[in-house]
Amino acid sequence: MSDKKTFMDYINDAKSRITEVDIDKAEQLISEGHKVLDIREPHEYSANKIRDSINIPRGVLEAAACHAFEGANPALRDARDDHWLVVCATGGRAALATDTLQAMGFNNVASIAGGINAWKNANKDIH
């Protein structure tokens, strides 16, 4: 057995530190005003997305969220006290992103379990 970490090891580590919500709970929280951060790549996001979500790909998340980085995205950087739900395709990248955001001072952030695929499979509203 290798002592090297796998992608799933990183995801499971992140999931041990974050909150995940199921699709129905996510839909309820969105209706109550939670913002949705979609961390998929732009081509994934353009194919289907949750209404009013913002897209910041996982690869630039830290820069976009950093209060000390001049090129940060104000929609995320300046909303660290807002309530956020993070989504990706299946939930893995969202778990990693949620863990990262928590480490950066976002206190009201959760990951949507199962991602956009679970959202679509539950016949939730897609744009």
LUMMARZA-985708 format. One line per field, with one value per residue: residue number from 0; residue in one letter; x, y, z of N, C-alpha, C, O, CB in turn. Coordinates in Angstrom, 1 decimal. Glycine has a CB too. Layout:
# LUMMARZA-985708
resi = [NUM:...]
resn = [A:...]
n_u = [X:...]
n_v = [Y:...]
n_w = [Z:...]
ca_u = [X:...]
ca_v = [Y:...]
ca_w = [Z:...]
c_u = [X:...]
c_v = [Y:...]
c_w = [Z:...]
o_u = [X:...]
o_v = [Y:...]
o_w = [Z:...]
cb_u = [X:...]
cb_v = [Y:...]
cb_w = [Z:...]
END
This chain:
# LUMMARZA-985708
resi = [0:1:2:3:4:5:6:7:8:9:10:11:12:13:14:15:16:17:18:19:20:21:22:23:24:25:26:27:28:29:30:31:32:33:34:35:36:37:38:39:40:41:42:43:44:45:46:47:48:49:50:51:52:53:54:55:56:57:58:59:60:61:62:63:64:65:66:67:68:69:70:71:72:73:74:75:76:77:78:79:80:81:82:83:84:85:86:87:88:89:90:91:92:93:94:95:96:97:98:99:100:101:102:103:104:105:106:107:108:109:110:111:112:113:114:115:116:117:118:119:120:121:122:123:124:125:126]
resn = [M:S:D:K:K:T:F:M:D:Y:I:N:D:A:K:S:R:I:T:E:V:D:I:D:K:A:E:Q:L:I:S:E:G:H:K:V:L:D:I:R:E:P:H:E:Y:S:A:N:K:I:R:D:S:I:N:I:P:R:G:V:L:E:A:A:A:C:H:A:F:E:G:A:N:P:A:L:R:D:A:R:D:D:H:W:L:V:V:C:A:T:G:G:R:A:A:L:A:T:D:T:L:Q:A:M:G:F:N:N:V:A:S:I:A:G:G:I:N:A:W:K:N:A:N:K:D:I:H]
n_u = [0.8:0.5:1.9:1.2:-1.0:-4.2:-6.5:-9.1:-8.5:-7.8:-10.3:-11.9:-10.7:-11.2:-14.0:-14.4:-14.1:-16.0:-19.4:-21.9:-24.7:-27.8:-29.6:-32.3:-32.3:-30.4:-31.8:-33.9:-32.3:-31.3:-33.6:-34.0:-32.1:-29.4:-26.3:-25.0:-22.1:-20.5:-18.0:-17.1:-15.5:-15.6:-16.8:-18.2:-20.0:-21.4:-23.0:-25.0:-26.6:-27.2:-29.8:-28.9:-26.4:-22.9:-19.9:-16.8:-14.0:-12.5:-9.7:-8.9:-9.8:-8.7:-7.3:-9.4:-10.9:-9.3:-8.7:-6.5:-5.5:-5.1:-6.4:-8.7:-12.0:-14.6:-17.3:-17.1:-14.9:-15.7:-17.9:-17.7:-19.0:-21.5:-24.0:-23.1:-23.4:-21.6:-20.9:-20.1:-19.5:-19.9:-19.5:-17.0:-14.9:-16.2:-16.2:-13.5:-13.2:-14.9:-13.7:-11.3:-12.3:-13.4:-11.0:-10.0:-11.5:-14.3:-17.2:-19.8:-20.4:-21.2:-21.1:-22.7:-24.0:-23.3:-23.4:-23.9:-24.8:-26.4:-28.3:-29.5:-30.4:-32.4:-34.3:-34.3:-34.5:-32.7:-30.5]
n_v = [-1.2:2.2:5.2:7.5:10.3:10.1:11.6:11.2:10.8:13.5:14.7:13.3:14.1:16.8:16.7:15.9:18.2:20.0:21.2:19.4:19.7:18.2:17.9:18.8:20.3:22.2:23.5:24.6:26.4:28.1:29.3:30.8:32.7:32.0:32.2:30.9:29.4:28.3:26.2:25.0:24.5:27.0:26.1:23.9:25.1:26.8:25.0:24.1:25.3:26.5:28.7:32.2:31.6:32.1:31.9:30.8:29.3:26.4:26.4:29.1:30.0:30.7:33.0:34.6:34.9:36.2:38.7:40.3:40.3:42.1:41.4:40.1:38.7:40.8:40.0:37.7:38.0:40.2:39.3:37.6:37.2:36.4:33.9:30.9:28.4:25.8:24.4:21.8:19.4:16.8:16.9:16.5:18.4:20.7:20.1:20.3:23.0:24.3:23.7:25.1:27.8:28.1:28.0:30.4:32.2:32.3:31.8:30.9:28.7:25.9:22.7:21.4:18.3:15.8:17.5:19.3:17.3:15.6:17.5:17.9:15.3:15.2:16.6:19.3:22.9:24.1:26.1]
n_w = [0.0:-0.8:0.6:-0.4:-0.9:-2.4:-4.8:-3.8:-1.1:-0.4:-0.8:1.0:3.4:3.3:3.4:6.0:7.5:6.7:6.0:4.4:2.3:1.3:-1.8:-1.6:0.7:0.0:-2.1:-0.5:1.1:-0.8:-1.7:0.6:0.4:0.3:-1.4:-4.5:-5.4:-8.1:-8.9:-11.1:-14.4:-16.9:-19.4:-18.5:-16.7:-18.5:-19.8:-18.1:-15.2:-11.8:-11.2:-10.9:-9.9:-9.3:-11.2:-10.5:-11.3:-9.8:-10.0:-9.7:-7.4:-4.8:-5.4:-6.3:-4.0:-2.1:0.2:0.1:-2.4:-5.4:-7.8:-7.1:-7.0:-6.5:-6.0:-4.6:-2.8:-1.2:0.1:2.2:4.6:3.9:3.2:1.7:-0.8:-2.2:-5.4:-7.7:-10.3:-9.2:-6.5:-5.3:-6.0:-5.0:-2.3:-1.6:-2.3:-0.5:1.9:1.5:1.3:3.9:5.4:4.5:5.9:5.4:6.9:6.7:4.9:2.8:1.2:-1.7:-1.7:-4.0:-6.2:-9.3:-10.9:-9.3:-8.7:-11.2:-11.6:-9.7:-10.8:-10.4:-10.9:-13.7:-15.6]
ca_u = [0.0:1.3:1.7:0.9:-2.4:-4.9:-7.5:-10.2:-8.0:-8.0:-11.8:-12.4:-10.1:-12.0:-15.4:-14.4:-14.1:-17.0:-20.8:-22.5:-26.2:-28.4:-30.2:-33.5:-31.9:-29.8:-32.9:-34.5:-31.4:-31.2:-34.9:-33.9:-31.1:-28.0:-25.7:-24.4:-20.8:-20.2:-16.6:-16.7:-14.8:-16.6:-17.5:-19.2:-21.0:-22.3:-23.9:-26.1:-26.2:-28.3:-30.2:-28.2:-25.1:-21.7:-18.9:-15.4:-13.4:-11.7:-8.3:-8.6:-10.6:-7.9:-7.0:-10.7:-11.5:-8.3:-8.9:-5.3:-5.1:-5.7:-7.2:-9.7:-13.4:-15.4:-18.5:-16.8:-14.0:-16.4:-19.1:-17.3:-20.0:-22.8:-24.2:-22.7:-23.4:-20.6:-21.3:-19.3:-20.2:-20.3:-19.3:-15.6:-14.2:-16.9:-15.8:-12.2:-13.3:-15.6:-12.7:-10.4:-13.0:-13.4:-9.6:-9.8:-12.4:-15.7:-17.7:-21.1:-20.2:-21.4:-21.0:-23.9:-23.6:-23.7:-23.1:-24.9:-25.4:-27.5:-29.3:-30.2:-31.1:-33.5:-35.2:-34.4:-34.4:-31.4:-30.5]
ca_v = [0.0:3.4:6.2:8.7:10.6:10.2:12.6:10.8:11.1:14.9:15.0:12.8:14.9:18.1:16.4:15.7:19.5:20.9:20.8:19.1:19.7:17.5:18.7:19.4:21.3:23.3:24.3:25.4:27.4:29.1:30.1:31.7:33.7:31.6:32.4:29.7:29.5:27.1:26.2:24.2:25.2:27.8:25.3:23.1:26.1:27.3:24.0:24.1:26.0:26.9:30.1:33.2:31.2:32.8:30.9:31.0:28.0:26.0:26.8:30.5:30.3:31.4:34.4:35.3:35.1:36.8:40.1:41.0:40.2:43.1:40.9:39.2:38.9:41.4:39.3:36.7:38.6:41.2:38.7:36.4:37.0:35.9:32.4:30.3:27.0:25.6:23.3:21.4:18.4:15.6:17.1:16.4:19.7:21.6:19.8:21.0:24.5:24.7:23.6:26.2:29.0:28.1:28.4:31.8:33.1:32.2:31.1:30.4:28.0:24.5:22.1:20.7:16.9:15.2:18.5:19.6:16.0:15.2:18.5:17.6:14.0:15.4:17.4:20.7:24.0:24.2:27.1]
ca_w = [0.0:-1.0:1.6:-1.1:-0.9:-3.6:-4.9:-2.9:0.2:-0.2:-0.7:2.3:4.4:3.3:3.9:7.5:8.1:6.1:6.1:3.1:2.4:0.2:-2.8:-1.1:1.7:-0.8:-2.7:0.5:1.5:-1.9:-1.6:1.8:0.2:0.2:-2.7:-5.0:-6.0:-9.0:-9.1:-12.3:-15.5:-17.7:-20.4:-17.7:-16.2:-19.6:-20.3:-17.2:-13.9:-10.9:-11.4:-10.1:-9.3:-9.9:-11.6:-10.3:-11.4:-8.7:-10.2:-9.4:-6.2:-3.8:-5.8:-6.4:-2.7:-1.2:0.4:-0.1:-3.8:-6.2:-8.8:-6.5:-7.5:-5.4:-5.7:-3.6:-1.8:-0.3:0.6:3.0:5.7:3.3:3.3:0.4:-1.1:-3.3:-6.2:-8.8:-11.0:-8.4:-5.1:-4.8:-6.1:-4.1:-0.9:-1.5:-2.4:0.7:2.9:1.3:1.7:5.4:5.8:4.2:6.7:5.1:8.0:6.4:3.6:2.8:-0.1:-2.2:-1.9:-5.3:-7.2:-10.3:-11.5:-8.4:-8.8:-12.4:-11.4:-8.8:-11.6:-9.9:-11.9:-14.3:-16.6]
c_u = [0.9:0.9:1.4:-0.6:-3.0:-5.9:-8.6:-9.7:-8.2:-9.5:-12.3:-11.9:-11.0:-13.4:-15.5:-14.4:-15.2:-18.4:-21.2:-24.0:-26.7:-29.1:-31.4:-33.2:-31.2:-30.8:-33.6:-33.6:-31.3:-32.5:-34.9:-32.8:-29.7:-27.5:-25.1:-23.2:-20.5:-18.8:-16.1:-16.0:-15.9:-17.4:-18.5:-20.4:-22.0:-23.3:-25.1:-25.7:-27.5:-28.5:-29.4:-26.9:-24.0:-20.7:-17.5:-14.7:-12.5:-10.2:-7.9:-9.3:-9.9:-7.7:-8.3:-11.2:-10.6:-8.6:-7.7:-4.8:-5.8:-6.6:-8.3:-11.1:-14.2:-16.7:-18.3:-16.0:-14.8:-17.7:-18.8:-18.2:-21.3:-22.8:-24.0:-22.9:-22.5:-21.0:-20.3:-20.1:-20.8:-20.1:-17.9:-14.8:-14.9:-16.5:-14.4:-12.3:-13.9:-14.5:-11.7:-11.1:-13.1:-12.1:-9.3:-10.7:-13.8:-16.4:-19.1:-21.1:-20.4:-21.3:-22.3:-23.5:-24.1:-23.5:-24.3:-25.6:-26.5:-28.6:-30.2:-31.0:-32.4:-34.6:-35.4:-34.1:-33.0:-31.5:-29.3]
c_v = [1.2:4.4:7.5:9.0:10.6:11.3:12.4:11.1:12.6:15.3:14.5:13.6:16.2:17.8:16.3:17.1:20.4:20.4:20.5:19.1:18.9:18.4:19.5:20.5:22.5:24.1:25.2:26.6:28.5:29.9:31.1:32.7:33.3:31.8:31.1:30.0:28.2:27.2:25.3:25.1:25.9:27.0:24.4:24.0:26.6:26.3:23.9:24.6:26.2:28.4:31.1:32.8:32.1:31.7:31.5:29.7:27.7:26.4:28.2:30.9:31.1:32.8:35.2:35.7:35.9:38.3:40.9:41.0:41.2:42.6:40.0:39.6:39.5:40.7:38.2:37.3:39.4:40.6:37.5:36.2:36.5:34.4:31.9:28.9:26.8:24.3:23.0:20.3:17.3:15.8:17.1:17.8:20.7:21.4:20.5:22.5:25.0:24.7:24.8:27.6:29.2:28.6:29.8:32.7:33.1:31.3:30.4:29.8:26.5:24.0:21.4:19.3:16.4:16.2:18.7:18.4:15.6:16.2:18.2:16.3:14.1:16.3:18.8:21.7:24.2:25.3:26.9]
c_w = [0.0:0.2:0.9:-1.1:-2.3:-3.6:-3.9:-1.4:0.6:0.0:0.6:3.5:4.5:3.8:5.4:8.2:7.6:6.4:4.6:3.3:1.2:-0.7:-2.3:-0.1:1.0:-1.5:-1.7:0.9:0.4:-1.9:-0.4:1.6:0.1:-1.2:-3.1:-5.8:-6.8:-9.3:-10.3:-13.3:-16.3:-18.7:-19.7:-17.2:-17.3:-20.1:-19.4:-15.8:-13.1:-11.1:-10.4:-9.5:-10.0:-10.2:-11.4:-10.3:-10.2:-8.8:-9.8:-8.1:-5.2:-4.1:-5.8:-5.0:-1.7:-1.1:0.2:-1.5:-4.7:-7.2:-8.4:-7.1:-6.4:-5.1:-4.7:-2.5:-0.8:0.3:1.5:4.2:5.2:3.5:1.9:0.4:-2.3:-4.1:-7.3:-9.6:-10.1:-6.9:-4.6:-4.8:-5.1:-2.7:-0.7:-1.5:-1.1:1.8:2.8:1.7:3.2:5.9:5.5:4.9:6.3:6.1:7.7:5.0:3.7:1.3:-0.5:-2.5:-3.3:-6.5:-8.2:-10.9:-10.6:-8.5:-10.1:-12.3:-10.6:-9.5:-11.0:-11.1:-12.4:-15.4:-17.5]
o_u = [1.9:-0.2:1.3:-1.4:-2.3:-6.1:-9.1:-10.6:-8.6:-9.8:-13.0:-12.7:-11.3:-13.9:-16.5:-14.7:-15.3:-18.6:-20.9:-24.5:-26.1:-29.3:-31.6:-33.8:-31.5:-30.7:-34.0:-34.1:-31.2:-32.4:-35.6:-32.6:-28.8:-28.3:-24.7:-23.2:-20.3:-18.3:-14.9:-16.0:-17.1:-18.6:-19.6:-21.5:-23.2:-24.3:-26.2:-24.6:-28.6:-27.6:-29.3:-26.4:-24.2:-20.6:-17.1:-14.9:-11.8:-9.6:-6.7:-9.3:-10.4:-7.8:-8.3:-11.9:-11.0:-8.6:-7.8:-3.7:-7.1:-7.6:-8.9:-11.3:-14.5:-17.1:-19.3:-16.4:-14.5:-18.4:-19.5:-18.1:-22.2:-21.8:-24.6:-22.8:-22.5:-21.3:-19.7:-21.3:-21.9:-20.6:-17.6:-14.3:-14.2:-16.4:-14.2:-11.6:-13.5:-14.5:-11.3:-10.4:-12.9:-12.0:-8.5:-10.7:-14.6:-16.1:-19.5:-21.8:-20.0:-21.5:-23.0:-22.8:-25.3:-23.6:-25.4:-26.7:-27.6:-29.8:-31.4:-32.2:-33.3:-35.5:-36.5:-33.6:-32.1:-32.6:-29.1]
o_v = [1.3:4.4:8.6:8.1:11.0:12.0:13.3:11.4:13.0:16.1:15.2:13.8:16.7:18.6:16.4:17.1:21.6:19.3:21.3:18.7:18.9:19.6:20.7:21.6:23.7:25.4:26.3:27.8:29.7:31.2:32.1:33.5:34.2:31.6:30.3:30.9:27.2:28.1:25.0:26.3:25.5:27.2:24.1:23.6:26.7:26.6:23.6:24.3:26.2:29.1:30.8:33.5:32.6:30.7:32.5:28.9:28.6:26.7:28.5:32.1:32.1:33.7:36.4:36.7:36.4:39.0:42.2:41.5:41.3:43.3:39.3:40.7:38.8:40.8:37.9:37.1:39.3:41.3:36.5:35.1:36.2:33.7:32.3:28.1:27.5:23.3:24.0:20.3:16.9:15.0:17.7:18.2:21.6:22.3:21.1:23.1:26.1:25.6:25.4:28.4:30.2:29.4:30.4:33.9:34.0:30.1:29.5:30.2:25.9:24.8:20.8:19.0:16.7:15.8:18.3:18.4:15.2:15.8:18.3:16.2:13.3:16.7:19.4:21.3:24.4:25.4:27.7]
o_w = [0.7:0.7:1.6:-1.1:-3.3:-2.6:-3.3:-0.6:1.7:0.8:1.3:4.4:5.6:4.6:6.0:9.4:8.1:6.9:3.7:4.3:0.1:-0.4:-2.6:-0.2:1.3:-1.5:-2.1:1.0:0.7:-2.1:-0.4:2.5:-0.1:-2.2:-2.3:-6.7:-6.2:-10.0:-10.4:-13.2:-16.3:-18.8:-20.2:-17.3:-17.1:-20.6:-19.9:-15.4:-13.6:-11.2:-9.2:-8.6:-11.1:-9.4:-12.0:-9.3:-9.7:-7.8:-9.6:-7.8:-4.7:-3.3:-5.4:-4.9:-0.7:-2.1:0.0:-1.8:-4.7:-7.6:-9.1:-7.6:-5.4:-3.9:-4.0:-1.3:0.4:0.9:1.5:4.8:6.0:3.8:0.9:1.3:-3.3:-3.5:-7.8:-9.5:-10.2:-6.1:-3.5:-3.8:-4.6:-1.9:0.4:-0.7:-0.6:2.6:3.8:2.4:3.8:6.8:6.2:4.7:6.9:6.1:8.5:4.1:4.7:0.4:0.4:-3.5:-3.7:-7.6:-7.9:-11.3:-11.1:-8.4:-10.0:-12.7:-10.7:-8.9:-11.1:-12.2:-11.6:-16.1:-18.4]
cb_u = [-0.9:1.0:2.9:1.4:-2.6:-5.7:-8.0:-10.6:-6.5:-7.4:-12.5:-12.0:-8.6:-12.1:-15.9:-13.1:-12.8:-16.8:-21.7:-22.0:-26.8:-29.3:-30.6:-34.5:-30.9:-28.8:-33.9:-34.8:-30.0:-31.1:-36.1:-33.7:-31.3:-27.9:-24.6:-25.4:-19.7:-21.2:-15.9:-18.0:-14.0:-15.9:-16.6:-18.5:-20.3:-21.4:-23.2:-26.7:-25.5:-27.9:-31.7:-29.2:-24.8:-21.1:-19.1:-15.1:-12.6:-11.7:-7.9:-9.0:-11.1:-6.6:-6.4:-11.7:-11.8:-6.9:-9.4:-4.2:-5.3:-4.6:-6.4:-9.8:-14.0:-15.7:-19.1:-16.0:-13.0:-16.7:-20.0:-15.9:-20.1:-22.9:-25.6:-21.2:-24.9:-19.2:-22.7:-17.9:-19.3:-19.6:-20.1:-14.8:-14.2:-18.4:-15.7:-11.3:-14.2:-16.7:-11.9:-10.1:-14.4:-13.8:-8.6:-10.0:-11.8:-15.9:-17.9:-22.1:-18.8:-22.8:-19.8:-24.6:-24.2:-25.0:-21.9:-24.3:-24.3:-27.0:-28.7:-29.3:-30.2:-33.1:-36.5:-33.3:-35.0:-30.9:-30.4]
cb_v = [0.0:4.1:6.3:8.7:12.0:8.8:12.7:9.4:10.7:15.7:14.3:11.3:15.3:18.6:15.2:14.9:20.1:21.1:21.9:17.8:21.1:16.3:17.9:18.4:20.8:22.7:23.3:24.6:26.9:28.3:29.2:30.8:34.8:30.1:33.5:28.9:29.8:27.2:25.7:23.5:24.3:28.9:24.4:22.4:27.3:27.8:22.6:22.7:27.3:26.5:30.3:33.7:29.7:33.9:30.5:31.9:27.9:24.5:26.5:31.4:29.0:30.6:34.4:34.5:33.8:36.5:40.3:40.5:38.8:44.0:40.1:39.4:37.6:42.8:38.7:35.5:39.4:42.4:38.2:36.7:38.3:36.3:32.0:30.6:26.5:25.4:23.5:20.8:17.8:14.4:16.2:15.5:20.3:21.4:18.3:20.5:24.9:23.8:22.3:26.3:29.0:26.7:27.5:32.0:34.4:31.7:31.9:31.6:28.3:24.2:21.1:21.4:16.0:14.7:18.1:20.5:14.9:15.2:19.9:17.5:13.0:16.0:16.8:20.9:25.3:22.9:28.5]
cb_w = [1.2:-2.3:2.5:-2.6:-0.2:-3.8:-6.4:-3.1:0.4:-1.4:-1.9:2.5:4.2:1.8:3.2:7.9:7.8:4.6:6.7:2.6:2.4:0.7:-4.0:-0.5:2.8:-1.9:-3.4:1.7:1.8:-3.3:-1.5:3.0:1.2:0.6:-2.7:-5.9:-5.0:-10.2:-7.8:-12.9:-16.4:-18.4:-21.2:-16.5:-15.6:-20.7:-20.3:-17.0:-14.2:-9.4:-11.2:-9.1:-9.6:-9.0:-13.1:-8.9:-12.7:-8.5:-11.6:-10.6:-5.6:-3.5:-7.2:-7.1:-2.0:-1.8:1.9:0.8:-4.4:-6.8:-9.8:-5.0:-8.1:-5.8:-7.0:-4.3:-2.5:-1.1:-0.6:3.5:6.5:1.8:3.8:0.1:-1.5:-2.7:-6.9:-8.4:-12.1:-8.9:-4.3:-5.7:-7.5:-4.2:-0.7:-2.7:-3.6:1.0:2.8:-0.2:1.1:6.0:5.1:2.7:6.7:3.6:9.2:6.4:3.0:3.4:-0.2:-3.4:-0.8:-5.3:-8.0:-11.4:-11.5:-6.9:-9.0:-13.6:-10.8:-7.5:-11.7:-8.8:-11.4:-14.9:-16.0]
END
